[in-house]
Amino acid sequence: MAATTEEVPIGRTGGSPGPGVPWRVKLRNDSRLAAILFLLPAVLILVGLLGYPLVLGVWLSLTNETLAESGQFVGLSNFTYLVQDPVFRTAVFNTVLYTVVSIFFKYILGMALALLLNRKLRFKGLLRAVFLLPWVVPTVLSAIAWWWIFDSQFSILSWIGIHMGLIHHNINFLGSPWNARWSVIAVDIWRGTPFFAISLLAGLQTVPKSLHEAADMDGATSWQRFRHVTLPMLSGITAIVVTFSAIFTFSDFSLVYSITRGGPNNATHLLATLAYQEAIQGGNLSEGAAIAMFIVPVLFAVTLLTYFKVSRRKW
């Protein structure tokens, strides 16, 4: 009686291809190997575009290298100097103030716009497109427009205020430290609010209507429905949106640099703009890299915090 052979399943169903099986068959039947091979080009690109500059920045921050000549290893001397530098401390204060105030108002205004756009309105699609324009327009173009709006002599804001009797002379928006700080913060709020609004609107449309109907039957007011139903259901999307906004705002460069160049008298410098000024304009690569290194742990901590909070659903 002839012996029969039984085929052994390979790949996902158990077992693995034998040593004599062509690599194409191995790839077709081994999902893990296929996933690794498909992800490998993206990983190599990320390592090249992100990993190498990060390692180079860490090394430069530990040296005294400049654009004119190569440097030597100096350890933490650059960081010690920066901690004592008043301009750097001002940049740290500005960055924290810029990030916290901007995110707070972007969330409040974004939530208000999302609730408005979630209603049954005429021309809702057109309104969404209009509200999205500040976020879609290139940052440099909008910054130049706001630079003209804040002009000390021809500001339209000052002109409106004078003709309405609210003020008696032009406001020097960008000429004094605090006026300049609040001006760039206002522009960032204007630019970033649509991102919050559209993201929160997408979250609002996923909230089951049955929850609001149950709250209505229990006699809940509009505020109680919003406080105890809508906000908890938006906790996940809120965490993600706030994280992205914190990363982009804390490391922002183009908006502040386009409007104030860090002035007046270094009063509006953020960490990113100060690093650019020291490394590229000033030629001190090591000090600029050290300033930039202060951004990395903050962004890393914010990302990890959000990841663990969202994954454990503790929001």
ZIWO-V558494 format. One record per residue. RES is the residue in one letter. PHI is phi in radians with two decimals (* if undefined). PSI is psi in whole degrees, -180 to 180 (none if undefined). OMEGA is omega as a letter, one per 30 degrees, with the letter a starting at -180 (999 if undefined). Layout:
((RES/PHI/PSI/OMEGA) (RES/PHI/PSI/OMEGA))
This chain:
((M/*/131/a) (A/-1.26/141/l) (A/-1.34/141/l) (T/-1.79/149/l) (T/-1.94/144/a) (E/-1.96/127/l) (E/-1.25/136/l) (V/-1.68/123/a) (P/-1.14/149/a) (I/-2.21/169/l) (G/1.32/-128/a) (R/-1.20/-30/a) (T/-1.44/3/l) (G/2.05/151/a) (G/1.39/-178/a) (S/-2.62/157/a) (P/-1.08/146/l) (G/-1.27/173/a) (P/-1.15/-23/a) (G/-1.59/1/a) (V/-1.37/134/l) (P/-1.02/155/a) (W/-1.14/-29/l) (R/-1.12/-39/l) (V/-1.18/-41/l) (K/-1.06/-44/a) (L/-1.13/-39/a) (R/-1.22/-29/a) (N/-1.83/-9/l) (D/-2.00/101/a) (S/-1.17/-34/l) (R/-1.16/-43/l) (L/-1.12/-41/l) (A/-1.10/-42/l) (A/-1.09/-42/l) (I/-1.11/-44/a) (L/-1.17/-37/l) (F/-1.26/-33/a) (L/-1.44/-19/a) (L/-1.03/-45/l) (P/-1.05/-42/l) (A/-1.13/-40/l) (V/-1.11/-43/l) (L/-1.12/-39/l) (I/-1.13/-44/l) (L/-1.12/-41/l) (V/-1.12/-40/a) (G/-1.23/-41/a) (L/-1.50/-27/a) (L/-1.98/-46/a) (G/-1.15/-48/a) (Y/-1.10/-48/l) (P/-1.04/-35/l) (L/-1.15/-46/l) (V/-1.11/-42/l) (L/-1.11/-40/l) (G/-1.13/-40/l) (V/-1.08/-43/a) (W/-1.16/-44/l) (L/-1.10/-35/a) (S/-1.17/-18/l) (L/-1.75/9/l) (T/-2.15/-178/l) (N/-2.03/37/a) (E/-1.29/144/l) (T/-2.22/176/l) (L/-1.19/-26/a) (A/-1.45/-32/a) (E/-2.64/154/l) (S/-1.25/152/a) (G/-1.91/-178/l) (Q/-2.12/162/a) (F/-1.18/126/a) (V/-2.18/6/l) (G/1.23/-133/a) (L/-1.67/20/a) (S/-1.08/-40/l) (N/-1.11/-41/l) (F/-1.20/-38/l) (T/-1.10/-40/l) (Y/-1.17/-42/a) (L/-1.14/-38/a) (V/-1.06/-30/a) (Q/-1.63/-4/a) (D/-1.47/122/a) (P/-1.14/-33/l) (V/-1.14/-41/l) (F/-1.15/-42/l) (R/-1.11/-36/l) (T/-1.13/-40/l) (A/-1.13/-39/l) (V/-1.12/-45/l) (F/-1.06/-46/a) (N/-1.09/-41/a) (T/-1.13/-44/l) (V/-1.15/-46/l) (L/-1.07/-46/a) (Y/-1.04/-43/a) (T/-1.27/-49/a) (V/-1.15/-50/a) (V/-1.14/-43/a) (S/-1.10/-47/a) (I/-1.13/-39/l) (F/-1.04/-52/a) (F/-1.29/-31/l) (K/-1.13/-37/l) (Y/-1.22/-44/a) (I/-1.10/-51/a) (L/-1.19/-37/l) (G/-1.12/-40/l) (M/-1.14/-41/l) (A/-1.09/-44/l) (L/-1.16/-39/l) (A/-1.11/-43/l) (L/-1.12/-36/l) (L/-1.18/-47/a) (L/-1.27/-16/l) (N/-1.41/-10/l) (R/-1.42/170/l) (K/-1.45/102/a) (L/-2.14/152/l) (R/-1.33/146/a) (F/1.00/39/a) (K/-1.08/-40/l) (G/-1.09/-42/l) (L/-1.13/-42/l) (L/-1.10/-40/l) (R/-1.08/-42/l) (A/-1.13/-41/l) (V/-1.15/-44/a) (F/-1.17/-23/a) (L/-1.46/-14/a) (L/-1.00/-46/a) (P/-1.00/-32/a) (W/-1.43/-27/a) (V/-1.44/-36/a) (V/-1.06/136/l) (P/-0.94/141/a) (T/-1.05/-41/a) (V/-1.14/-40/l) (L/-1.13/-46/l) (S/-1.16/-34/l) (A/-1.15/-40/l) (I/-1.13/-41/l) (A/-1.07/-44/l) (W/-1.21/-30/l) (W/-1.07/-39/l) (W/-1.24/-38/l) (I/-1.10/-34/a) (F/-1.58/7/a) (D/-1.00/139/a) (S/-1.19/-25/a) (Q/-1.85/-35/a) (F/-2.05/24/a) (S/-1.14/128/l) (I/-1.21/-28/l) (L/-1.15/-43/l) (S/-1.15/-39/l) (W/-1.09/-44/l) (I/-1.13/-43/a) (G/-1.09/-39/a) (I/-1.20/-43/a) (H/-1.26/-21/l) (M/-1.59/-1/l) (G/1.35/14/a) (L/-1.40/-33/l) (I/-2.32/167/a) (H/-2.03/-7/l) (H/-2.68/164/a) (N/-1.09/143/l) (I/-1.59/132/l) (N/-1.53/82/a) (F/-1.07/-43/a) (L/-1.84/7/a) (G/-1.67/-17/l) (S/-2.07/150/a) (P/-0.98/-52/a) (W/-1.26/-36/l) (N/-1.07/-41/l) (A/-1.17/-40/l) (R/-1.07/-50/a) (W/-1.17/-29/l) (S/-1.16/-48/a) (V/-1.21/-32/l) (I/-1.13/-42/l) (A/-1.09/-39/l) (V/-1.17/-40/l) (D/-1.16/-37/l) (I/-1.11/-45/l) (W/-1.05/-40/a) (R/-1.29/-39/a) (G/-1.60/-15/a) (T/-1.03/-42/l) (P/-1.03/-34/l) (F/-1.08/-44/l) (F/-1.13/-43/a) (A/-1.10/-48/a) (I/-1.17/-40/a) (S/-1.16/-45/l) (L/-1.20/-32/l) (L/-1.12/-41/l) (A/-1.08/-38/l) (G/-1.20/-38/l) (L/-1.09/-34/a) (Q/-1.33/-8/l) (T/-1.70/-7/l) (V/-1.27/123/a) (P/-1.07/133/l) (K/-1.15/-24/a) (S/-1.10/-31/l) (L/-1.17/-42/l) (H/-1.19/-37/l) (E/-1.14/-39/l) (A/-1.15/-38/l) (A/-1.16/-37/l) (D/-1.12/-40/l) (M/-1.15/-29/l) (D/-1.45/-1/l) (G/1.49/22/a) (A/-1.29/144/l) (T/-1.40/174/l) (S/-1.08/-42/l) (W/-1.15/-40/l) (Q/-1.15/-38/l) (R/-1.11/-42/l) (F/-1.17/-42/a) (R/-1.25/-41/a) (H/-1.82/-10/l) (V/-2.06/-57/a) (T/-1.20/-51/a) (L/-1.04/-47/l) (P/-1.06/-36/l) (M/-1.24/-22/l) (L/-1.67/6/a) (S/-1.07/-41/a) (G/-1.16/-50/l) (I/-1.16/-32/l) (T/-1.12/-44/l) (A/-1.07/-42/a) (I/-1.19/-45/a) (V/-1.14/-43/l) (V/-1.11/-38/l) (T/-1.11/-48/l) (F/-1.06/-44/a) (S/-1.14/-39/l) (A/-1.10/-41/l) (I/-1.12/-48/a) (F/-1.20/-38/a) (T/-1.31/-43/a) (F/-1.13/-33/a) (S/-1.78/19/a) (D/-1.13/145/l) (F/-2.35/-52/a) (S/-1.13/-38/a) (L/-1.15/-54/a) (V/-1.16/-42/a) (Y/-1.16/-35/a) (S/-1.25/-29/a) (I/-1.61/-48/a) (T/-2.07/-14/a) (R/0.99/23/a) (G/1.55/-5/a) (G/-1.51/-180/g) (P/-1.40/137/l) (N/0.98/46/l) (N/1.10/21/a) (A/-1.40/-20/a) (T/-2.02/16/l) (H/-1.12/134/l) (L/-1.71/173/a) (L/-1.06/-39/a) (A/-1.18/-44/a) (T/-1.22/-36/l) (L/-1.19/-39/l) (A/-1.09/-41/l) (Y/-1.12/-43/a) (Q/-1.09/-43/a) (E/-1.30/-40/a) (A/-1.44/-47/a) (I/-1.62/-52/a) (Q/-1.32/-39/a) (G/-1.53/-15/l) (G/1.41/3/a) (N/-1.64/86/a) (L/-1.11/-40/a) (S/-1.14/-44/l) (E/-1.20/-40/l) (G/-1.08/-40/l) (A/-1.15/-38/l) (A/-1.13/-39/l) (I/-1.11/-43/a) (A/-1.14/-29/a) (M/-1.16/-23/l) (F/-1.24/-19/l) (I/-1.35/-35/a) (V/-1.06/-52/a) (P/-1.11/-32/l) (V/-1.15/-48/l) (L/-1.14/-38/l) (F/-1.12/-43/a) (A/-1.15/-41/l) (V/-1.10/-42/a) (T/-1.14/-45/l) (L/-1.13/-42/a) (L/-1.04/-46/l) (T/-1.14/-41/a) (Y/-1.05/-49/a) (F/-1.22/-36/l) (K/-1.17/-44/a) (V/-1.22/-42/a) (S/-1.14/-32/l) (R/-1.64/-2/l) (R/0.98/46/l) (K/-1.73/4/l) (W/-1.28/none/999))
